[in-house]
Amino acid sequence: MTAKQKGAEWDVILGIYPFSLQIDFTPTIDITIDAVERVVHDVLGGVPLIGDLIEGLVDSVLNALRSVIRAILAGLHSFIQQIINLIDVFSPTIPYKVTSFPAKQIFLPASGPGDREVSLSISAINQPTIINPEIVITANFA
């Protein structure tokens, strides 16, 4: 985020990265493993004596597999995000003007005939920051 003076106004500009993607495969993994568990329970539920034991073993293996797959996907997700961030470093951002305001700020308006307004001019704007959910802008006056 930057602030630039454009004539008699200051513009606050947000740079948007065109390749900022969030990829999450976790819901797909949960749905797939839950479907496998249902099939295993349907097939082994009818086996007398050892069906419940085998179901429990398969559930344990699938739950362990679920955590391993989540760990692998978390690493893959981190790797993909790093590649996307590298692409973003070399790609231009899309500027989006958040707001603009006049460089000359009136602090006390004229109150009557012969009375002049009191105004200050913004000489510089420090780097804008985002503090959820607000944009904080500090200015130097001349």
TAWOFEN-V976227 format. One record per residue. N is the residue number from 0. RES is the residue in one letter. SS is DSSP state (2 for helix, 1 for strand, 0 for the rest). PHI is phi in degrees with one decimal (* if undefined). Layout:
n=N res=RES ss=SS phi=PHI
n=N res=RES ss=SS phi=PHI
//
This chain:
n=0 res=M ss=0 phi=*
n=1 res=T ss=1 phi=-134.0
n=2 res=A ss=1 phi=-126.9
n=3 res=K ss=1 phi=-131.1
n=4 res=Q ss=1 phi=-86.9
n=5 res=K ss=1 phi=-128.4
n=6 res=G ss=0 phi=68.8
n=7 res=A ss=0 phi=-93.7
n=8 res=E ss=1 phi=-131.1
n=9 res=W ss=1 phi=-108.0
n=10 res=D ss=1 phi=-110.4
n=11 res=V ss=1 phi=-102.1
n=12 res=I ss=1 phi=-118.3
n=13 res=L ss=1 phi=-100.9
n=14 res=G ss=1 phi=-92.7
n=15 res=I ss=1 phi=-101.0
n=16 res=Y ss=0 phi=-81.1
n=17 res=P ss=0 phi=-71.0
n=18 res=F ss=0 phi=-107.9
n=19 res=S ss=0 phi=-77.1
n=20 res=L ss=0 phi=-113.1
n=21 res=Q ss=0 phi=-120.1
n=22 res=I ss=0 phi=-114.3
n=23 res=D ss=0 phi=-137.4
n=24 res=F ss=0 phi=-94.4
n=25 res=T ss=2 phi=-56.8
n=26 res=P ss=2 phi=-60.6
n=27 res=T ss=2 phi=-65.8
n=28 res=I ss=2 phi=-63.7
n=29 res=D ss=2 phi=-61.0
n=30 res=I ss=2 phi=-63.5
n=31 res=T ss=2 phi=-65.3
n=32 res=I ss=2 phi=-67.7
n=33 res=D ss=2 phi=-63.5
n=34 res=A ss=2 phi=-65.9
n=35 res=V ss=2 phi=-64.0
n=36 res=E ss=2 phi=-60.4
n=37 res=R ss=2 phi=-63.4
n=38 res=V ss=2 phi=-64.5
n=39 res=V ss=2 phi=-62.7
n=40 res=H ss=2 phi=-65.3
n=41 res=D ss=2 phi=-66.6
n=42 res=V ss=2 phi=-75.4
n=43 res=L ss=2 phi=-87.7
n=44 res=G ss=0 phi=-63.1
n=45 res=G ss=0 phi=-88.9
n=46 res=V ss=0 phi=-79.1
n=47 res=P ss=0 phi=-70.5
n=48 res=L ss=0 phi=69.0
n=49 res=I ss=0 phi=-101.9
n=50 res=G ss=2 phi=-59.5
n=51 res=D ss=2 phi=-66.3
n=52 res=L ss=2 phi=-64.6
n=53 res=I ss=2 phi=-66.8
n=54 res=E ss=2 phi=-58.6
n=55 res=G ss=2 phi=-63.2
n=56 res=L ss=2 phi=-64.7
n=57 res=V ss=2 phi=-64.7
n=58 res=D ss=2 phi=-60.7
n=59 res=S ss=2 phi=-62.4
n=60 res=V ss=2 phi=-64.7
n=61 res=L ss=2 phi=-65.9
n=62 res=N ss=2 phi=-67.4
n=63 res=A ss=2 phi=-66.6
n=64 res=L ss=2 phi=-63.7
n=65 res=R ss=2 phi=-59.4
n=66 res=S ss=2 phi=-68.6
n=67 res=V ss=2 phi=-66.7
n=68 res=I ss=2 phi=-64.7
n=69 res=R ss=2 phi=-61.8
n=70 res=A ss=2 phi=-64.9
n=71 res=I ss=2 phi=-64.2
n=72 res=L ss=2 phi=-67.1
n=73 res=A ss=2 phi=-64.0
n=74 res=G ss=2 phi=-65.0
n=75 res=L ss=2 phi=-63.9
n=76 res=H ss=2 phi=-60.6
n=77 res=S ss=2 phi=-62.2
n=78 res=F ss=2 phi=-63.0
n=79 res=I ss=2 phi=-63.2
n=80 res=Q ss=2 phi=-63.7
n=81 res=Q ss=2 phi=-65.1
n=82 res=I ss=2 phi=-64.8
n=83 res=I ss=2 phi=-62.9
n=84 res=N ss=2 phi=-64.3
n=85 res=L ss=2 phi=-64.9
n=86 res=I ss=2 phi=-62.4
n=87 res=D ss=2 phi=-63.4
n=88 res=V ss=2 phi=-62.0
n=89 res=F ss=2 phi=-93.1
n=90 res=S ss=0 phi=-101.1
n=91 res=P ss=0 phi=-72.6
n=92 res=T ss=0 phi=-87.4
n=93 res=I ss=1 phi=-94.6
n=94 res=P ss=1 phi=-75.8
n=95 res=Y ss=1 phi=-131.7
n=96 res=K ss=1 phi=-77.0
n=97 res=V ss=1 phi=-76.9
n=98 res=T ss=1 phi=-160.0
n=99 res=S ss=1 phi=-143.1
n=100 res=F ss=1 phi=-148.4
n=101 res=P ss=1 phi=-67.7
n=102 res=A ss=0 phi=-71.5
n=103 res=K ss=1 phi=-98.1
n=104 res=Q ss=1 phi=-106.4
n=105 res=I ss=1 phi=-88.8
n=106 res=F ss=1 phi=-98.3
n=107 res=L ss=1 phi=-131.1
n=108 res=P ss=0 phi=-73.1
n=109 res=A ss=0 phi=-64.2
n=110 res=S ss=0 phi=-101.2
n=111 res=G ss=0 phi=-175.8
n=112 res=P ss=0 phi=-63.1
n=113 res=G ss=0 phi=82.1
n=114 res=D ss=0 phi=-94.2
n=115 res=R ss=0 phi=-102.1
n=116 res=E ss=0 phi=-74.3
n=117 res=V ss=1 phi=-106.2
n=118 res=S ss=1 phi=-135.1
n=119 res=L ss=1 phi=-125.9
n=120 res=S ss=1 phi=-105.0
n=121 res=I ss=1 phi=-77.6
n=122 res=S ss=1 phi=-91.5
n=123 res=A ss=1 phi=-156.8
n=124 res=I ss=1 phi=-120.6
n=125 res=N ss=0 phi=-71.2
n=126 res=Q ss=0 phi=-55.1
n=127 res=P ss=0 phi=-63.2
n=128 res=T ss=1 phi=-125.4
n=129 res=I ss=1 phi=-110.0
n=130 res=I ss=1 phi=-119.4
n=131 res=N ss=0 phi=-42.9
n=132 res=P ss=0 phi=-97.8
n=133 res=E ss=1 phi=-117.5
n=134 res=I ss=1 phi=-97.6
n=135 res=V ss=1 phi=-105.4
n=136 res=I ss=0 phi=-124.6
n=137 res=T ss=0 phi=-114.7
n=138 res=A ss=1 phi=-127.7
n=139 res=N ss=1 phi=-106.0
n=140 res=F ss=1 phi=-106.2
n=141 res=A ss=0 phi=-111.6
//
